[in-house]
């Protein structure tokens, strides 16, 4: 078995939708980025890629690629999951934390878990997502952006 860890952060901006784990969360601002800027899904992609020694999301999906502009991060997550399978690994479970002062994310956590589980072909029991604030400290606490951390466990499809 192998583990991976991922981290991502994006600035909040007016005129953007807030997408977390593929779920649109009602809020006055969204995350700024080349894709839909879904920090949770980006952190998870990095954790999965790291677990199999395959680099990071920017290596596989560079922000300079015009065809990736505005792309759903769930599409990238699906592709990363396929990369794991091509390397003869499968995802066993994921655990993630979203760091945001606002909006309140607790009402959206189950929808986010279900969204990620569906794309990854896991049960919701294999997908843990939590949210926390920073008690008004740092860029998240000042409402400048949102960050996410993710870990995952992968196992070989066959013994190596």
Buried (B, 14 or more C-beta within 10 A) or exposed (E): EBEBEBBBBBBBBEEBBBBBBBBEBEBEBBBBBBBBBBBBBBBBBBBBBBBBEBEBBEEBBEEEEEEBEEBBBBBBBBEBBEBBEEBEBBBBBBBBBBBBBBBEBEEBBEBBBBBBBEBBEBEBEBBBBEBEBBEEEEBBBEEEBBBBBBBBBBEEEEEE
